[in-house]
Structures are given as structure tokens and as C-alpha cells.
């Protein structure tokens, strides 16, 4: 770091607010670059004083290994959203300490690929046992091989939100995310954040839509069919289950949760794409309907929530309009639909990929519950860097053929 830096705000050594002991804890540090008056360096993220490059842990010049450059307005916005009592105006969302709240309620295996159907069912029952009258579990039907597919209902607010995971059996990250989220929302239901979401949203989750594929570690179901290409023909029992769930619930918001190739990267940084987000097109022309603009705001809400953890690893996913895909179909039915893709992230890095996506979804649910998303600019979606498929070399070669 250059010596011509002025420390504007240093919350890296505050104990009690962010954690204790030697566990990595969130921290924030804002530096002003004297030689460039309009440039600020902002770092929000895990800080481990025991591994601060062998330097004095109170010396902010050596506390962090990576930085992001922001304008003063954007840096100030992140500070106001992240630190209680800092900045002016609105209620802070505390996005970067959300994992501190969620972590004690994490019940899914640390490696999501180890989670199979039998354990999923047991974990859902464990969650429901703590207040069975407040959490509804519905058996929607069975997979090709007879495994039960369940829906978990939470909340009673006006915003109707549908989330489903693992329609591709080898894409397990968000099944773990949904388990951890519902365990937190249900068991910590008296916390302000959980109460806000419960009051503002009616949530339906379908974790592990493709349990047969999850058992075998395959993309397709036991018929050898891609459920996400079955929105029109409805040849798969799992696709019919999802279609019935959408038709009966008629959600206002929908989240299609996937994993992408971990070798995909971000066009502007070359870093692995830990988070890729997309608004599925409503037609081949890419018409900008009202729910498309709303879905773009939802994407921005998710992006802002995880930016402090993986700033260089967030991209905009792309795909051709696919008439037979569920994302496009549900978008056409009027729900503001968002595709979320978990990607490459070092297994030993804190926070984990599951943690990052858990925070993203939790913060986004809060944004929906409180109408905070309404104030966001949908144009920010179009300016996001692109996610590049692993076999492309430049953003100019980016094909519109991602396999959602």
C-alpha cells in the first residue's frame, strides 16, 4: 500500500460488535487516496488478526489482502448499509454481519454434495419440530424413483416468494442454502430480521427438486431428462410438480437456484464466478416488461448483499431465450424471476460459498419484505460484468449458450 493514504474509518479492531477470539470476523476499513481525491479504497470482509501478514494487527495498512476501489458515494453507501450507527439516514441492513447471525443455525453438511434425500428429509423434520404449527411441510409428490419432494412454507406476508433448488441433481449448493435459511428463519423467528421477513413475505421453498439426480450425482432425472427443459412438455414428474406449485401459488417473485461450471470467470477481473445472476428473458426479443425491470432490481439487491465478500467474483449470466425452460416460462406468467448460479470458490476460504449465497438470499428476502428493492436502479443490472464460460477467452467471445 502507498503511504499517501488517509484512514477515514477503521472498524477492523472493534471486538464484541463483530465477534471475539481468533475466528476471522467481518471488518471495515475505508482509506482515501491523497493523490486521487475522488478515489476511495474500501475493504469489507473477513479479517483474521492472527494472520495479518505478520504485521501489527492494529496497523490498517497491513490488515487486509485485497481492496476494492470505489467512488465516495458508493463507498459511503456500503458503510451505511453495513455498520450500525455509521452514516446518516436509513436503518442499516448489516449485510456483512448476516453470516454471523446465520452461522449458528447452519445444519446442512459443509460439503453440500454429501447431502442426499434421506438426510434432507430428516433435517426438514428437525426444523419443523421446533414449532410445528409455524412451519408447514407439504408433500408435493414423488420423483421417478419414488423419493418424496417436499415444499416448506414460511411466513404470512403479502409478498409471495417461491424458491427451488437442485432441479439438476449435481448442483447441490442451494439445497444447503435453503436448509440453513429456513432453520434460521424458523428457529430465530423472534429476531428482528426473521420477524421482518415473516411479516413481509409468504415463502415457499422446494429444496432438491431432483432427488434421484442428487442420489446419483447427475444433471438429469432418473428418466435421463433435463427437468429445466421440461416446462412445456411436462414429461417428468418433477417438472409437473414444479408447474403445479407455480400455478397454485402464483408467486410474485421466483428464484431458480443452480450451480454453474466452477471454471467460469468474470469478464472484467478474470476471477472465478462465485456468484452469477440472470433475469431470464420473457421472449426472444428481450422485451423489458415491468416484471423484468423488477427482477433486475432484485438482482441488484442480491449483488449488493454479497459484494462485500466477493466483489471481483460477481457476474451477469447470459443465455438465449429458451421456450422450454422453467425460468422463461415462470417469467412469462408474471413472476419476477431470477436465476442464481453458485460457481467457483476455494473450499478453504471464509466465508464459504454456501455462506455467501445464504447471505445473498437472506438480504434479498429482507429487501423484498421491506420494499427496499423498489428504490434500486434496474440499469445497474445491465452494467454488471459478464460471466464468461470456461472455454471462452474474452468477453467479446461470450456465447449466449450457457446451460442454466
Rosetta blueprint (number, residue, H / E / L):
1 X L
2 X L
3 X L
4 X L
5 X E
6 X E
7 X E
8 X E
9 X E
10 X E
11 X L
12 X L
13 X L
14 X L
15 X L
16 X L
17 X L
18 X L
19 X L
20 X L
21 X L
22 X L
23 X L
24 X L
25 X E
26 X E
27 X E
28 X E
29 X E
30 X E
31 X E
32 X E
33 X E
34 X L
35 X L
36 X L
37 X L
38 X L
39 X L
40 X E
41 X E
42 X E
43 X E
44 X E
45 X E
46 X E
47 X E
48 X L
49 X H
50 X H
51 X H
52 X L
53 X L
54 X L
55 X L
56 X L
57 X L
58 X L
59 X L
60 X H
61 X H
62 X H
63 X L
64 X L
65 X L
66 X L
67 X L
68 X E
69 X E
70 X E
71 X L
72 X H
73 X H
74 X H
75 X H
76 X H
77 X H
78 X H
79 X H
80 X H
81 X H
82 X H
83 X L
84 X L
85 X L
86 X L
87 X L
88 X L
89 X L
90 X L
91 X L
92 X L
93 X L
94 X L
95 X H
96 X H
97 X H
98 X H
99 X H
100 X H
101 X H
102 X H
103 X H
104 X L
105 X L
106 X L
107 X L
108 X L
109 X L
110 X L
111 X L
112 X H
113 X H
114 X H
115 X L
116 X L
117 X H
118 X H
119 X H
120 X H
121 X H
122 X H
123 X H
124 X H
125 X H
126 X H
127 X H
128 X H
129 X H
130 X L
131 X L
132 X L
133 X L
134 X L
135 X L
136 X E
137 X E
138 X E
139 X E
140 X E
141 X E
142 X E
143 X L
144 X L
145 X L
146 X L
147 X L
148 X E
149 X E
150 X E
151 X E
152 X E
153 X E
154 X E
155 X L
156 X L
157 X L
158 X L
159 X E
160 X E
161 X E
162 X E
163 X E
164 X E
165 X E
166 X L
167 X L
168 X L
169 X L
170 X L
171 X L
172 X L
173 X H
174 X H
175 X H
176 X H
177 X H
178 X H
179 X H
180 X H
181 X H
182 X H
183 X H
184 X H
185 X H
186 X H
187 X H
188 X L
189 X L
190 X L
191 X L
192 X H
193 X H
194 X H
195 X H
196 X H
197 X H
198 X H
199 X H
200 X H
201 X E
202 X E
203 X E
204 X E
205 X E
206 X E
207 X L
208 X L
209 X L
210 X L
211 X H
212 X H
213 X H
214 X H
215 X H
216 X H
217 X L
218 X L
219 X L
220 X L
221 X L
222 X L
223 X L
224 X L
225 X L
226 X L
227 X H
228 X H
229 X H
230 X L
231 X L
232 X L
233 X L
234 X L
235 X L
236 X L
237 X H
238 X H
239 X H
240 X H
241 X H
242 X H
243 X H
244 X H
245 X H
246 X H
247 X H
248 X H
249 X H
250 X L
251 X L
252 X L
253 X E
254 X E
255 X E
256 X E
257 X E
258 X E
259 X E
260 X L
261 X L
262 X L
263 X L
264 X L
265 X E
266 X E
267 X L
268 X L
269 X L
270 X L
271 X L
272 X E
273 X L
274 X L
275 X E
276 X E
277 X E
278 X E
279 X L
280 X L
281 X L
282 X L
283 X L
284 X L
285 X L
286 X L
287 X L
288 X L
289 X L
290 X H
291 X H
292 X H
293 X H
294 X H
295 X H
296 X H
297 X H
298 X H
299 X H
300 X H
301 X H
302 X H
303 X H
304 X H
305 X H
306 X H
307 X H
308 X H
309 X H
310 X H
311 X H
312 X H
313 X H
314 X E
315 X E
316 X E
317 X L
318 X L
319 X E
320 X L
321 X L
322 X L
323 X L
324 X L
325 X L
326 X H
327 X H
328 X H
329 X H
330 X H
331 X H
332 X H
333 X L
334 X L
335 X L
336 X E
337 X E
338 X E
339 X E
340 X E
341 X E
342 X E
343 X L
344 X L
345 X L
346 X L
347 X L
348 X L
349 X L
350 X L
351 X L
352 X L
353 X H
354 X H
355 X H
356 X H
357 X H
358 X H
359 X H
360 X H
361 X H
362 X H
363 X H
364 X H
365 X H
366 X H
367 X H
368 X H
369 X H
370 X H
371 X L
372 X H
373 X H
374 X H
375 X H
376 X L
377 X L
378 X L
379 X H
380 X H
381 X H
382 X H
383 X L
384 X L
385 X L
386 X E
387 X E
388 X E
389 X L
390 X L
391 X L
392 X L
393 X L
394 X L
395 X H
396 X H
397 X H
398 X L
399 X L
400 X L
401 X E
402 X L
403 X L
404 X L
